[in-house]
Amino acid sequence: MFYFDPLYFILALPALLLGLWAQSRVRSAFGRYSRVRSASGMTGAQAARRILDMNGLQNVDIERVQGMLTDHYDPRSKTLRLSPEVYGTPSLAAVGVAAHEAGHALQDKTHYAPLRLRSAMVPTVQLGSWLGPIIFMIGLFMAGAVGNSVAWLGLIIFGATAVFALVTLPVEFDASKRAKQLLVANGVLAPQEVQGVDKVLDAAALTYVAAALQAIMTLVYYASLLMGRRD
């Protein structure tokens, strides 16, 4: 009965619509500014390398990875991985995304607290995102106080996913802020070129907001099921 519960769709709809809109904006902005060449002519990989080197991060490697916008920074291996569209393209979109990932490397260097917290939460979230709902549903179908306790345990485990999504927001917003500053300060872009980077990174930020909203609304839905059970 849970698959067709109208309450779930009412709670999930805002996050779903925001996510679809954010993805559309990302594709539109990235596509548009992928066709705008940076005045410096630097590719995303070259821009990232300059930013890293000028900020004392010569130890951070840059690798090319497959996939569309699969760009990320791995704090465990100190590696910045860029998708093909970013790695080898001298566009405003490419250098903006690359600088954003370089911003994460700088967060790592300065022991930025939200990044350290998010990294520490990864193993828990990877487990809790799928195990939490399973435990919750098992508890929901069990009778009595034991069932309630099991369901609450599942809810708490899944709650780590919502916390992770919320912690991700300052991490991503700060990386984008750093990126815009670093691109100009390190001579990758002229100040008037940053507007294009703004469009791309601001659109990407909305996807994280949508993910956080979705996690929170799912948690609210599970809590409403459990509270309703008491009636």
Residue pairs with C-beta under 8 A, 6 or more apart in sequence:
2 8
2 137
2 225
5 221
7 221
7 224
8 221
11 217
11 218
11 220
11 221
12 214
12 217
12 218
12 221
14 213
14 217
15 210
15 213
15 214
15 217
16 214
18 206
18 209
18 210
18 213
19 207
19 210
19 211
19 214
21 206
22 203
22 206
22 207
22 209
22 210
23 207
25 203
25 206
26 69
26 200
26 203
26 204
26 206
26 207
28 203
29 93
29 199
29 200
29 202
29 203
30 69
30 85
30 93
30 97
30 200
30 203
32 93
32 199
33 91
33 92
33 93
33 96
33 196
33 197
33 199
33 200
34 85
34 89
34 91
34 93
34 94
35 91
36 91
36 92
36 93
36 196
37 90
37 91
37 92
38 47
38 90
38 91
38 92
38 94
38 95
38 188
38 189
38 193
39 189
39 190
39 193
40 47
40 90
40 187
40 188
40 189
41 90
42 50
42 90
42 95
42 188
43 87
43 88
43 89
43 90
43 94
43 95
44 82
44 86
44 87
44 88
44 89
44 94
44 95
44 97
44 98
45 62
45 64
45 82
45 86
45 87
45 88
45 98
46 90
47 94
47 95
47 98
47 99
47 102
47 183
47 188
48 62
48 80
48 82
48 98
48 99
48 101
48 102
49 62
50 186
50 187
50 188
51 98
51 99
51 102
51 182
51 183
51 186
51 188
52 58
52 60
52 62
52 80
52 102
52 105
54 186
55 106
55 109
55 182
55 186
56 109
57 102
57 105
57 106
57 109
59 78
60 78
60 79
60 80
60 105
61 77
61 78
61 79
61 80
62 79
62 80
62 81
62 82
62 87
63 79
63 80
63 81
63 82
64 81
64 82
64 83
64 84
64 87
64 88
65 71
65 81
65 82
65 83
66 83
66 84
67 83
68 83
68 85
69 83
69 85
69 86
69 97
70 81
70 83
71 81
71 82
71 83
71 86
71 97
71 98
71 100
71 101
72 80
72 81
72 101
72 104
73 79
73 80
73 81
73 101
73 102
73 104
73 105
73 108
74 80
74 81
75 104
75 108
75 115
75 119
76 119
78 105
78 108
80 98
80 101
80 102
80 104
80 105
81 101
82 97
82 98
82 101
85 93
85 94
86 93
86 94
86 97
86 98
87 94
87 98
92 189
92 193
92 196
92 197
92 200
93 196
93 197
93 200
95 183
95 188
95 189
95 197
96 179
96 183
96 196
96 197
96 200
96 201
97 200
97 201
97 204
99 178
99 179
99 180
99 182
99 183
99 188
99 197
100 175
100 176
100 179
100 201
100 204
101 175
102 178
102 179
102 182
103 174
103 175
103 176
103 177
103 178
103 179
103 182
104 115
104 171
104 175
106 178
106 182
107 115
107 171
107 174
107 175
107 178
108 115
112 171
112 174
114 167
114 170
114 171
114 174
115 171
117 167
118 164
118 167
118 168
118 171
121 160
121 163
121 164
121 167
122 164
124 160
125 160
125 161
125 164
127 157
128 157
128 158
128 159
128 160
128 161
129 158
129 161
131 154
131 157
132 154
132 155
132 156
132 157
132 158
132 159
132 160
132 161
133 154
133 158
133 222
134 154
135 150
135 151
135 153
135 154
135 157
136 150
136 151
136 153
136 154
136 155
136 158
136 222
136 226
137 154
138 150
138 151
138 154
139 147
139 148
139 149
139 150
139 151
139 152
139 153
139 154
140 147
140 151
140 225
140 226
140 229
141 147
142 150
142 151
148 226
148 229
151 226
151 229
152 226
154 222
155 219
155 222
155 223
155 226
158 218
158 219
158 222
159 219
161 215
161 219
162 212
162 215
162 216
162 218
162 219
164 215
165 208
165 211
165 212
165 214
165 215
165 216
166 212
166 215
166 216
168 208
168 211
168 212
169 208
169 209
169 212
172 204
172 205
172 208
173 205
176 201
176 202
176 204
176 205
179 197
179 201
180 194
180 197
180 198
180 201
182 188
183 189
183 193
183 194
183 197
184 190
184 191
184 194
189 197
